[in-house]
Amino acid sequence: MATEFLNDARKEIERRTEDFYGELKAFYQGNGEAEQNLMEQTTQPFWQSLRLSRKRLQQRELTVDMEMQEPARLADYDGPWKDGYDYSCRRTQPVKMRRTYYRNGKKIAFLKTPEIAVASFLKADVQGDMVICPNCGHEGKLTSYIDGCDACGAKFLVSDFETKVSGFSLEEDARQKSISNFMKAGAVVGITAISLAVLAICAGGIMFLLLALGRNGYNAVKAAAAMMLGIGLAPVFFRSLFYMLIIFIVMLIVMETRRKPRIQDESKVKAAIPEFSTGNFLQNLEYQLRMIHLADTAEQVRFFASCDLDTVVVRYQNVVDCCICGVRFLEAETRGESYRISVEVRTRLTLDTGKKIWNRYEEIRLELEGRQDVVTQHSRALREYKCPNCGGSVDILGGGVCEYCNTAVDYRNFGWIITSYTNLGQPENPFAKILAGALGSYLLILLLSLVLMAHSEDGKDTFEILQSVRMSTEYLKAVQQDIIYPDAVISDCTETDSEDGTFTSIKVYSCGDRDAVKEAYKTALLEKGFLEMQQYPEGFSVFLPEDPSEYAVDSEEGMFYLVICAENAPEGITVTATVVDENWEPVQE
């Protein structure tokens, strides 16, 4: 094939793809003009499967907004290759897909996944104004086919010779999704490491500032604990990023070895059927499966199936979309004048449960049979179901009977018949296992690193400080039950507000005679065994237990003690119970 033809064909397909994406989005939103445009842009079999898909959405009162973002990476092309009197081409492009589902205008689901868009095209063999008849292969002027091919009499519209979309599917890019999830985990670890480093720096700065100001009480202790925590944990997470990078590289290598092509083992079929057209077969299979999953009754799909599909069709009534993700050929053989093919197909189904939209994968085993003289006939690719009697277009969903001459059309004259349909259940997702293994390995390494850090000298110091902080919090809650508060001393005192912290508990009271309440409260504290350490102007008093060990958090370390402060409030007094260290000096805040 000439390079110029190849480039021109791919440029045309790029334009067709862009137009198709836009019309498909509008079509699923219920746009009538888009429906007509899609009918002209697609082959009849594919169009009928799209029609069924939207019908199912309408039945369930759904519309879907599709946003397809293509990355900078160029699309991959398979073809165009000569397929009878047409050219076939397959375009594969990784995309970021966003689907928003609405029921009666109300948003019910949003699905965002990396996917692989696979679009198949049929390009007519048009050289200038000369075209080849898709029916018999006669070459003639494009305009001559309006009143019938000079060789076979088949009539066509000019649009019949335009490049058509013969299939389109979106499959989840499980490999890319796994990579993305692992990178998100790495981002979380990196942010954690940086946050711990910033915590250590900021907490250290606060601690040294407090010490420089002579404030070596509970605030300095909290700052020291935060600094030690950051110093101890930040290196662990930074080192784990290096381990994570190694695990990520290993994961990519394993994924690459496990990645399988979308089409597997087609050589098995070509060995038995040398004239086998994979493109035609997959086109046939794609719309057949879409129709089975989206049909209302088995009668609508009986045209191309000889097996009983009643229970199958009923099972899929909540399916709103279906696509083929992979095909593996099992075997092929000759039976009389027919060929038989056995194949396993991996499908992705989008289901509507009534409350949510979700995806489910299924694996199906199919057996198909086709007449030798039909499935090996490369005179035409299937663009339209034509009546053999009058040449009219036949709607296979209407039972395969021509509406113009009432002739019953036999699908065996078009392609492969499904003779057996077996649901194999949910297929294995190797990428999910690889991702789970990679993340599990990393978490194990991270956990081991944390354990080693905890048993180091620095780790022990850090956790001792944290333990002291925890003990002080528990201690403060406990001694609150034993502390006398003003409302228990004098009736003319009502609690209006309170605030509990790690080292401090604050209670605000309203009262009529502030001085009388404070004096009564002072007397009660003195009787309880507290000493008035200091009294400041503006009514600020500090009380310390006569025996500090009675209210010590840790009697052996002697690190934290209870101090009660009473001071004036706008409408009464404020009482603050504070846990401090032994070097604390009262300073009015």
DOKOL-764379 format. One line per field, with one value per residue (C-alpha): residue number from 0; y negated, x negated, z negated. Coordinates in steps of 0.05 Angstrom, whole numbers, plus 5000, padded with zeros to 4 digits. Example, Ala and Ser with C-alpha at 12.3 -4.5 7.8 and 13.67 -1.06 7.14 Angstrom:
DOKOL-764379
k = [0 | 1]
v = [5090 | 5021]
u = [4754 | 4727]
w = [4844 | 4857]
END
This chain:
DOKOL-764379
k = [0 | 1 | 2 | 3 | 4 | 5 | 6 | 7 | 8 | 9 | 10 | 11 | 12 | 13 | 14 | 15 | 16 | 17 | 18 | 19 | 20 | 21 | 22 | 23 | 24 | 25 | 26 | 27 | 28 | 29 | 30 | 31 | 32 | 33 | 34 | 35 | 36 | 37 | 38 | 39 | 40 | 41 | 42 | 43 | 44 | 45 | 46 | 47 | 48 | 49 | 50 | 51 | 52 | 53 | 54 | 55 | 56 | 57 | 58 | 59 | 60 | 61 | 62 | 63 | 64 | 65 | 66 | 67 | 68 | 69 | 70 | 71 | 72 | 73 | 74 | 75 | 76 | 77 | 78 | 79 | 80 | 81 | 82 | 83 | 84 | 85 | 86 | 87 | 88 | 89 | 90 | 91 | 92 | 93 | 94 | 95 | 96 | 97 | 98 | 99 | 100 | 101 | 102 | 103 | 104 | 105 | 106 | 107 | 108 | 109 | 110 | 111 | 112 | 113 | 114 | 115 | 116 | 117 | 118 | 119 | 120 | 121 | 122 | 123 | 124 | 125 | 126 | 127 | 128 | 129 | 130 | 131 | 132 | 133 | 134 | 135 | 136 | 137 | 138 | 139 | 140 | 141 | 142 | 143 | 144 | 145 | 146 | 147 | 148 | 149 | 150 | 151 | 152 | 153 | 154 | 155 | 156 | 157 | 158 | 159 | 160 | 161 | 162 | 163 | 164 | 165 | 166 | 167 | 168 | 169 | 170 | 171 | 172 | 173 | 174 | 175 | 176 | 177 | 178 | 179 | 180 | 181 | 182 | 183 | 184 | 185 | 186 | 187 | 188 | 189 | 190 | 191 | 192 | 193 | 194 | 195 | 196 | 197 | 198 | 199 | 200 | 201 | 202 | 203 | 204 | 205 | 206 | 207 | 208 | 209 | 210 | 211 | 212 | 213 | 214 | 215 | 216 | 217 | 218 | 219 | 220 | 221 | 222 | 223 | 224 | 225 | 226 | 227 | 228 | 229 | 230 | 231 | 232 | 233 | 234 | 235 | 236 | 237 | 238 | 239 | 240 | 241 | 242 | 243 | 244 | 245 | 246 | 247 | 248 | 249 | 250 | 251 | 252 | 253 | 254 | 255 | 256 | 257 | 258 | 259 | 260 | 261 | 262 | 263 | 264 | 265 | 266 | 267 | 268 | 269 | 270 | 271 | 272 | 273 | 274 | 275 | 276 | 277 | 278 | 279 | 280 | 281 | 282 | 283 | 284 | 285 | 286 | 287 | 288 | 289 | 290 | 291 | 292 | 293 | 294 | 295 | 296 | 297 | 298 | 299 | 300 | 301 | 302 | 303 | 304 | 305 | 306 | 307 | 308 | 309 | 310 | 311 | 312 | 313 | 314 | 315 | 316 | 317 | 318 | 319 | 320 | 321 | 322 | 323 | 324 | 325 | 326 | 327 | 328 | 329 | 330 | 331 | 332 | 333 | 334 | 335 | 336 | 337 | 338 | 339 | 340 | 341 | 342 | 343 | 344 | 345 | 346 | 347 | 348 | 349 | 350 | 351 | 352 | 353 | 354 | 355 | 356 | 357 | 358 | 359 | 360 | 361 | 362 | 363 | 364 | 365 | 366 | 367 | 368 | 369 | 370 | 371 | 372 | 373 | 374 | 375 | 376 | 377 | 378 | 379 | 380 | 381 | 382 | 383 | 384 | 385 | 386 | 387 | 388 | 389 | 390 | 391 | 392 | 393 | 394 | 395 | 396 | 397 | 398 | 399 | 400 | 401 | 402 | 403 | 404 | 405 | 406 | 407 | 408 | 409 | 410 | 411 | 412 | 413 | 414 | 415 | 416 | 417 | 418 | 419 | 420 | 421 | 422 | 423 | 424 | 425 | 426 | 427 | 428 | 429 | 430 | 431 | 432 | 433 | 434 | 435 | 436 | 437 | 438 | 439 | 440 | 441 | 442 | 443 | 444 | 445 | 446 | 447 | 448 | 449 | 450 | 451 | 452 | 453 | 454 | 455 | 456 | 457 | 458 | 459 | 460 | 461 | 462 | 463 | 464 | 465 | 466 | 467 | 468 | 469 | 470 | 471 | 472 | 473 | 474 | 475 | 476 | 477 | 478 | 479 | 480 | 481 | 482 | 483 | 484 | 485 | 486 | 487 | 488 | 489 | 490 | 491 | 492 | 493 | 494 | 495 | 496 | 497 | 498 | 499 | 500 | 501 | 502 | 503 | 504 | 505 | 506 | 507 | 508 | 509 | 510 | 511 | 512 | 513 | 514 | 515 | 516 | 517 | 518 | 519 | 520 | 521 | 522 | 523 | 524 | 525 | 526 | 527 | 528 | 529 | 530 | 531 | 532 | 533 | 534 | 535 | 536 | 537 | 538 | 539 | 540 | 541 | 542 | 543 | 544 | 545 | 546 | 547 | 548 | 549 | 550 | 551 | 552 | 553 | 554 | 555 | 556 | 557 | 558 | 559 | 560 | 561 | 562 | 563 | 564 | 565 | 566 | 567 | 568 | 569 | 570 | 571 | 572 | 573 | 574 | 575 | 576 | 577 | 578 | 579 | 580 | 581 | 582 | 583 | 584 | 585 | 586 | 587 | 588]
v = [5000 | 4932 | 4889 | 4830 | 4871 | 4896 | 4826 | 4798 | 4855 | 4844 | 4769 | 4782 | 4831 | 4779 | 4730 | 4785 | 4804 | 4733 | 4725 | 4793 | 4777 | 4712 | 4744 | 4804 | 4757 | 4719 | 4784 | 4811 | 4744 | 4755 | 4708 | 4726 | 4693 | 4734 | 4797 | 4782 | 4764 | 4828 | 4869 | 4841 | 4847 | 4920 | 4988 | 5015 | 5071 | 5023 | 4971 | 5021 | 5039 | 4965 | 4957 | 5014 | 4983 | 4917 | 4951 | 4987 | 4921 | 4889 | 4948 | 4936 | 4860 | 4849 | 4802 | 4802 | 4746 | 4772 | 4733 | 4765 | 4733 | 4760 | 4755 | 4726 | 4796 | 4812 | 4864 | 4933 | 4958 | 5028 | 5019 | 4998 | 5066 | 5092 | 5130 | 5152 | 5090 | 5046 | 5025 | 5039 | 5000 | 5003 | 4942 | 4952 | 4893 | 4889 | 4839 | 4810 | 4825 | 4788 | 4812 | 4776 | 4811 | 4775 | 4804 | 4756 | 4699 | 4717 | 4738 | 4809 | 4831 | 4807 | 4856 | 4834 | 4885 | 4891 | 4931 | 4954 | 4931 | 4979 | 4955 | 4997 | 4966 | 4990 | 4946 | 4954 | 4965 | 4898 | 4874 | 4805 | 4813 | 4888 | 4938 | 5013 | 5043 | 5073 | 5126 | 5154 | 5118 | 5081 | 5015 | 4956 | 4882 | 4863 | 4829 | 4891 | 4931 | 4887 | 4923 | 4989 | 5023 | 5036 | 5106 | 5132 | 5079 | 5065 | 4995 | 4950 | 4880 | 4839 | 4840 | 4916 | 4908 | 4862 | 4886 | 4918 | 4932 | 5007 | 5015 | 4977 | 5000 | 4972 | 5020 | 5002 | 4995 | 5039 | 5033 | 4957 | 4956 | 4999 | 4954 | 4892 | 4921 | 4939 | 4868 | 4839 | 4881 | 4855 | 4783 | 4795 | 4823 | 4764 | 4712 | 4748 | 4746 | 4672 | 4656 | 4692 | 4654 | 4587 | 4607 | 4621 | 4554 | 4513 | 4549 | 4542 | 4468 | 4459 | 4499 | 4460 | 4394 | 4413 | 4435 | 4370 | 4332 | 4375 | 4411 | 4484 | 4507 | 4550 | 4512 | 4526 | 4599 | 4604 | 4571 | 4618 | 4679 | 4655 | 4641 | 4709 | 4743 | 4707 | 4721 | 4794 | 4809 | 4763 | 4803 | 4868 | 4843 | 4811 | 4878 | 4914 | 4871 | 4902 | 4972 | 4953 | 4932 | 5000 | 5037 | 4993 | 5011 | 5085 | 5078 | 5047 | 5104 | 5157 | 5121 | 5117 | 5192 | 5207 | 5159 | 5197 | 5171 | 5156 | 5211 | 5277 | 5341 | 5321 | 5364 | 5425 | 5403 | 5383 | 5451 | 5484 | 5428 | 5395 | 5345 | 5324 | 5249 | 5229 | 5160 | 5184 | 5236 | 5186 | 5136 | 5191 | 5213 | 5143 | 5124 | 5193 | 5190 | 5118 | 5138 | 5199 | 5156 | 5099 | 5136 | 5134 | 5205 | 5265 | 5256 | 5194 | 5235 | 5301 | 5279 | 5295 | 5349 | 5422 | 5434 | 5417 | 5346 | 5334 | 5340 | 5303 | 5241 | 5239 | 5239 | 5176 | 5131 | 5082 | 5075 | 5006 | 5015 | 5071 | 5075 | 5128 | 5123 | 5184 | 5245 | 5311 | 5362 | 5433 | 5477 | 5480 | 5538 | 5557 | 5591 | 5610 | 5545 | 5503 | 5478 | 5480 | 5433 | 5435 | 5370 | 5339 | 5266 | 5218 | 5165 | 5104 | 5091 | 5026 | 5041 | 4998 | 5025 | 4969 | 4934 | 4934 | 4948 | 4996 | 5039 | 5114 | 5159 | 5225 | 5281 | 5317 | 5379 | 5380 | 5429 | 5401 | 5433 | 5404 | 5428 | 5435 | 5397 | 5339 | 5329 | 5336 | 5290 | 5226 | 5193 | 5146 | 5125 | 5121 | 5050 | 5064 | 5122 | 5124 | 5163 | 5215 | 5205 | 5130 | 5101 | 5063 | 5053 | 5105 | 5090 | 5153 | 5130 | 5135 | 5209 | 5205 | 5196 | 5145 | 5092 | 5078 | 5148 | 5189 | 5236 | 5272 | 5262 | 5319 | 5292 | 5351 | 5313 | 5256 | 5286 | 5328 | 5359 | 5367 | 5440 | 5441 | 5388 | 5403 | 5353 | 5368 | 5316 | 5260 | 5265 | 5258 | 5189 | 5201 | 5127 | 5121 | 5178 | 5147 | 5080 | 5113 | 5150 | 5087 | 5045 | 5103 | 5108 | 5034 | 5032 | 5090 | 5052 | 4988 | 5025 | 5058 | 4990 | 4960 | 5018 | 5009 | 4934 | 4945 | 4990 | 4942 | 4894 | 4834 | 4872 | 4891 | 4818 | 4796 | 4845 | 4829 | 4757 | 4777 | 4824 | 4767 | 4723 | 4778 | 4790 | 4716 | 4715 | 4775 | 4746 | 4680 | 4714 | 4756 | 4700 | 4656 | 4701 | 4683 | 4609 | 4561 | 4510 | 4444 | 4467 | 4521 | 4469 | 4413 | 4413 | 4345 | 4375 | 4407 | 4441 | 4407 | 4437 | 4490 | 4515 | 4578 | 4585 | 4633 | 4596 | 4546 | 4544 | 4477 | 4461 | 4392 | 4372 | 4314 | 4286 | 4226 | 4210 | 4230 | 4214 | 4254 | 4314 | 4311 | 4306 | 4365 | 4405 | 4389 | 4413 | 4478 | 4491 | 4477 | 4526 | 4577 | 4572 | 4520 | 4462 | 4392 | 4386 | 4317 | 4263 | 4213 | 4147 | 4150 | 4210 | 4263 | 4317 | 4382 | 4442 | 4501 | 4564 | 4564 | 4634 | 4633 | 4708 | 4717 | 4690 | 4712 | 4747 | 4788 | 4788 | 4818 | 4771 | 4712 | 4681 | 4655 | 4623 | 4592 | 4516 | 4478 | 4406 | 4360 | 4293 | 4242 | 4251 | 4199 | 4223 | 4266 | 4308 | 4358 | 4420 | 4455 | 4523 | 4532 | 4588 | 4559 | 4584 | 4575 | 4514 | 4475 | 4404 | 4368 | 4312 | 4276 | 4289]
u = [5000 | 4973 | 4949 | 4990 | 5055 | 5039 | 5027 | 5089 | 5131 | 5107 | 5118 | 5190 | 5201 | 5175 | 5228 | 5281 | 5262 | 5269 | 5337 | 5359 | 5340 | 5380 | 5442 | 5438 | 5437 | 5498 | 5533 | 5530 | 5557 | 5619 | 5602 | 5646 | 5599 | 5541 | 5582 | 5590 | 5516 | 5493 | 5538 | 5501 | 5432 | 5437 | 5450 | 5520 | 5500 | 5463 | 5518 | 5570 | 5528 | 5522 | 5597 | 5609 | 5561 | 5597 | 5664 | 5643 | 5621 | 5688 | 5725 | 5689 | 5698 | 5624 | 5580 | 5504 | 5454 | 5389 | 5325 | 5266 | 5198 | 5143 | 5071 | 5014 | 4992 | 5009 | 5061 | 5040 | 5066 | 5077 | 5086 | 5117 | 5114 | 5153 | 5215 | 5252 | 5273 | 5265 | 5207 | 5210 | 5174 | 5172 | 5152 | 5131 | 5122 | 5113 | 5163 | 5186 | 5260 | 5311 | 5383 | 5437 | 5504 | 5570 | 5638 | 5694 | 5643 | 5615 | 5542 | 5536 | 5466 | 5398 | 5347 | 5275 | 5227 | 5167 | 5192 | 5172 | 5216 | 5218 | 5253 | 5260 | 5271 | 5291 | 5263 | 5291 | 5242 | 5252 | 5200 | 5221 | 5293 | 5284 | 5309 | 5315 | 5384 | 5388 | 5434 | 5398 | 5331 | 5347 | 5310 | 5351 | 5364 | 5392 | 5453 | 5471 | 5491 | 5550 | 5591 | 5556 | 5489 | 5477 | 5454 | 5502 | 5556 | 5547 | 5567 | 5531 | 5532 | 5469 | 5464 | 5459 | 5388 | 5365 | 5318 | 5361 | 5350 | 5361 | 5348 | 5328 | 5312 | 5283 | 5246 | 5217 | 5141 | 5128 | 5052 | 5053 | 5103 | 5057 | 4997 | 5039 | 5061 | 4989 | 4966 | 5022 | 4996 | 4926 | 4953 | 4985 | 4919 | 4880 | 4928 | 4925 | 4849 | 4846 | 4900 | 4861 | 4798 | 4835 | 4866 | 4797 | 4769 | 4829 | 4836 | 4762 | 4765 | 4823 | 4789 | 4724 | 4762 | 4801 | 4737 | 4704 | 4762 | 4757 | 4821 | 4802 | 4872 | 4923 | 4920 | 4846 | 4858 | 4910 | 4863 | 4807 | 4852 | 4874 | 4802 | 4777 | 4834 | 4817 | 4742 | 4756 | 4807 | 4787 | 4724 | 4764 | 4814 | 4760 | 4723 | 4787 | 4796 | 4732 | 4757 | 4823 | 4788 | 4753 | 4819 | 4852 | 4800 | 4808 | 4883 | 4877 | 4832 | 4880 | 4940 | 4906 | 4892 | 4965 | 4996 | 5034 | 5057 | 5131 | 5135 | 5100 | 5085 | 5117 | 5063 | 5103 | 5161 | 5119 | 5086 | 5154 | 5186 | 5132 | 5182 | 5206 | 5217 | 5205 | 5233 | 5299 | 5306 | 5295 | 5343 | 5395 | 5381 | 5382 | 5452 | 5479 | 5457 | 5480 | 5548 | 5553 | 5537 | 5583 | 5642 | 5710 | 5728 | 5693 | 5735 | 5694 | 5629 | 5656 | 5637 | 5563 | 5566 | 5588 | 5580 | 5632 | 5618 | 5682 | 5650 | 5588 | 5626 | 5668 | 5604 | 5579 | 5640 | 5602 | 5543 | 5539 | 5474 | 5429 | 5360 | 5310 | 5245 | 5209 | 5217 | 5179 | 5189 | 5191 | 5200 | 5227 | 5249 | 5286 | 5354 | 5381 | 5392 | 5385 | 5331 | 5337 | 5299 | 5293 | 5274 | 5270 | 5291 | 5278 | 5332 | 5344 | 5416 | 5443 | 5502 | 5557 | 5580 | 5631 | 5589 | 5520 | 5482 | 5423 | 5380 | 5374 | 5329 | 5352 | 5320 | 5361 | 5346 | 5379 | 5383 | 5399 | 5413 | 5409 | 5418 | 5352 | 5376 | 5399 | 5346 | 5288 | 5320 | 5280 | 5320 | 5351 | 5348 | 5415 | 5439 | 5513 | 5562 | 5588 | 5650 | 5629 | 5695 | 5704 | 5639 | 5674 | 5644 | 5667 | 5677 | 5652 | 5685 | 5751 | 5742 | 5699 | 5758 | 5754 | 5807 | 5809 | 5820 | 5833 | 5775 | 5746 | 5671 | 5625 | 5567 | 5524 | 5517 | 5483 | 5437 | 5426 | 5483 | 5477 | 5490 | 5470 | 5467 | 5435 | 5423 | 5356 | 5364 | 5317 | 5248 | 5183 | 5152 | 5076 | 5060 | 5101 | 5061 | 4995 | 5016 | 5037 | 4971 | 4931 | 4968 | 4966 | 4891 | 4882 | 4927 | 4888 | 4822 | 4852 | 4878 | 4811 | 4776 | 4824 | 4812 | 4736 | 4743 | 4786 | 4732 | 4675 | 4650 | 4681 | 4746 | 4749 | 4738 | 4793 | 4843 | 4827 | 4844 | 4907 | 4925 | 4916 | 4962 | 5014 | 5008 | 5017 | 5081 | 5110 | 5086 | 5121 | 5186 | 5180 | 5162 | 5219 | 5264 | 5225 | 5216 | 5262 | 5294 | 5329 | 5400 | 5391 | 5369 | 5420 | 5490 | 5482 | 5438 | 5458 | 5414 | 5423 | 5367 | 5313 | 5254 | 5212 | 5143 | 5083 | 5052 | 5106 | 5179 | 5214 | 5281 | 5315 | 5366 | 5414 | 5427 | 5455 | 5399 | 5334 | 5290 | 5334 | 5333 | 5258 | 5247 | 5294 | 5260 | 5191 | 5213 | 5238 | 5173 | 5132 | 5174 | 5163 | 5088 | 5069 | 5023 | 5030 | 4964 | 4973 | 5025 | 5022 | 5057 | 5123 | 5145 | 5097 | 5081 | 5041 | 5050 | 5003 | 5015 | 4979 | 4956 | 4943 | 4932 | 5006 | 5025 | 4963 | 4971 | 4909 | 4885 | 4818 | 4801 | 4835 | 4846 | 4918 | 4957 | 5025 | 5033 | 5098 | 5105 | 5163 | 5171 | 5223 | 5272 | 5318 | 5378 | 5345 | 5283 | 5244 | 5212 | 5156 | 5129 | 5060 | 5009 | 4939 | 4868 | 4828 | 4791 | 4853 | 4857 | 4924 | 4929 | 4994 | 5014]
w = [5000 | 5019 | 4962 | 4989 | 4987 | 4917 | 4890 | 4924 | 4898 | 4827 | 4831 | 4854 | 4797 | 4747 | 4773 | 4772 | 4701 | 4675 | 4709 | 4683 | 4610 | 4613 | 4643 | 4595 | 4535 | 4561 | 4580 | 4508 | 4484 | 4527 | 4585 | 4646 | 4697 | 4670 | 4680 | 4754 | 4761 | 4728 | 4772 | 4832 | 4800 | 4778 | 4809 | 4800 | 4752 | 4706 | 4711 | 4689 | 4628 | 4610 | 4618 | 4570 | 4520 | 4519 | 4517 | 4454 | 4423 | 4441 | 4411 | 4346 | 4351 | 4358 | 4397 | 4396 | 4406 | 4435 | 4432 | 4468 | 4459 | 4503 | 4478 | 4519 | 4540 | 4612 | 4628 | 4653 | 4720 | 4745 | 4820 | 4864 | 4896 | 4956 | 4933 | 4995 | 5033 | 4972 | 4928 | 4854 | 4800 | 4724 | 4683 | 4610 | 4563 | 4487 | 4459 | 4393 | 4391 | 4349 | 4348 | 4311 | 4306 | 4295 | 4279 | 4296 | 4295 | 4227 | 4222 | 4194 | 4212 | 4236 | 4264 | 4279 | 4306 | 4352 | 4412 | 4481 | 4538 | 4597 | 4659 | 4723 | 4791 | 4861 | 4916 | 4986 | 5043 | 5077 | 5128 | 5152 | 5177 | 5189 | 5137 | 5131 | 5122 | 5051 | 5079 | 5139 | 5145 | 5210 | 5217 | 5241 | 5231 | 5164 | 5194 | 5234 | 5173 | 5158 | 5212 | 5200 | 5211 | 5286 | 5270 | 5216 | 5212 | 5137 | 5119 | 5070 | 5043 | 5049 | 4973 | 4975 | 5001 | 4946 | 4891 | 4836 | 4762 | 4757 | 4682 | 4620 | 4550 | 4486 | 4440 | 4373 | 4377 | 4316 | 4325 | 4326 | 4269 | 4227 | 4243 | 4226 | 4159 | 4141 | 4159 | 4116 | 4058 | 4071 | 4071 | 4003 | 3975 | 4004 | 3976 | 3909 | 3909 | 3927 | 3875 | 3821 | 3840 | 3838 | 3771 | 3742 | 3766 | 3743 | 3676 | 3663 | 3678 | 3630 | 3575 | 3578 | 3580 | 3517 | 3482 | 3501 | 3469 | 3406 | 3421 | 3408 | 3389 | 3424 | 3491 | 3496 | 3480 | 3534 | 3584 | 3564 | 3573 | 3643 | 3662 | 3639 | 3676 | 3741 | 3733 | 3720 | 3774 | 3832 | 3850 | 3848 | 3899 | 3943 | 3945 | 3960 | 4022 | 4049 | 4033 | 4065 | 4129 | 4133 | 4121 | 4174 | 4226 | 4209 | 4215 | 4284 | 4308 | 4282 | 4313 | 4379 | 4378 | 4359 | 4409 | 4463 | 4530 | 4540 | 4592 | 4573 | 4611 | 4677 | 4710 | 4686 | 4730 | 4790 | 4789 | 4798 | 4840 | 4883 | 4912 | 4842 | 4833 | 4760 | 4773 | 4802 | 4746 | 4690 | 4721 | 4726 | 4654 | 4624 | 4647 | 4633 | 4560 | 4552 | 4578 | 4532 | 4472 | 4491 | 4523 | 4489 | 4511 | 4540 | 4604 | 4622 | 4625 | 4650 | 4720 | 4708 | 4654 | 4658 | 4583 | 4529 | 4504 | 4465 | 4396 | 4420 | 4444 | 4381 | 4339 | 4373 | 4365 | 4320 | 4368 | 4400 | 4438 | 4461 | 4494 | 4513 | 4474 | 4501 | 4545 | 4541 | 4597 | 4570 | 4632 | 4702 | 4745 | 4808 | 4803 | 4871 | 4910 | 4848 | 4801 | 4725 | 4679 | 4603 | 4569 | 4500 | 4494 | 4437 | 4432 | 4389 | 4370 | 4342 | 4297 | 4267 | 4200 | 4191 | 4139 | 4171 | 4235 | 4233 | 4279 | 4278 | 4319 | 4348 | 4387 | 4439 | 4479 | 4547 | 4604 | 4672 | 4739 | 4808 | 4879 | 4914 | 4976 | 4933 | 4879 | 4928 | 4979 | 4980 | 5034 | 4983 | 4912 | 4876 | 4879 | 4885 | 4884 | 4955 | 4976 | 5028 | 5065 | 5071 | 5043 | 4988 | 4920 | 4869 | 4795 | 4759 | 4694 | 4730 | 4741 | 4804 | 4851 | 4908 | 4897 | 4972 | 5001 | 4938 | 4953 | 4893 | 4891 | 4867 | 4825 | 4848 | 4913 | 4875 | 4823 | 4761 | 4721 | 4646 | 4630 | 4556 | 4502 | 4434 | 4378 | 4343 | 4288 | 4269 | 4301 | 4263 | 4262 | 4261 | 4254 | 4190 | 4160 | 4182 | 4151 | 4087 | 4083 | 4096 | 4044 | 3995 | 4002 | 3992 | 3930 | 3900 | 3911 | 3883 | 3822 | 3810 | 3815 | 3765 | 3717 | 3723 | 3712 | 3650 | 3619 | 3633 | 3579 | 3614 | 3623 | 3550 | 3530 | 3578 | 3553 | 3480 | 3493 | 3530 | 3473 | 3424 | 3466 | 3468 | 3393 | 3379 | 3420 | 3383 | 3317 | 3328 | 3343 | 3281 | 3232 | 3258 | 3218 | 3155 | 3166 | 3131 | 3177 | 3157 | 3171 | 3117 | 3066 | 3074 | 3104 | 3137 | 3192 | 3259 | 3311 | 3379 | 3421 | 3420 | 3463 | 3454 | 3484 | 3477 | 3418 | 3399 | 3378 | 3377 | 3345 | 3347 | 3293 | 3286 | 3216 | 3180 | 3132 | 3164 | 3104 | 3057 | 3103 | 3111 | 3036 | 3023 | 3078 | 3049 | 2980 | 3009 | 3047 | 2984 | 2945 | 3001 | 2992 | 3045 | 3032 | 3062 | 3098 | 3124 | 3133 | 3189 | 3203 | 3240 | 3199 | 3225 | 3174 | 3179 | 3133 | 3127 | 3086 | 3019 | 3036 | 3111 | 3114 | 3096 | 3165 | 3204 | 3271 | 3260 | 3188 | 3206 | 3263 | 3228 | 3295 | 3294 | 3238 | 3229 | 3223 | 3215 | 3238 | 3222 | 3258 | 3274 | 3331 | 3362 | 3321 | 3268 | 3263 | 3305 | 3273 | 3310 | 3289 | 3321 | 3323 | 3318 | 3306 | 3242 | 3270 | 3287 | 3264 | 3263 | 3313 | 3326 | 3399]
END
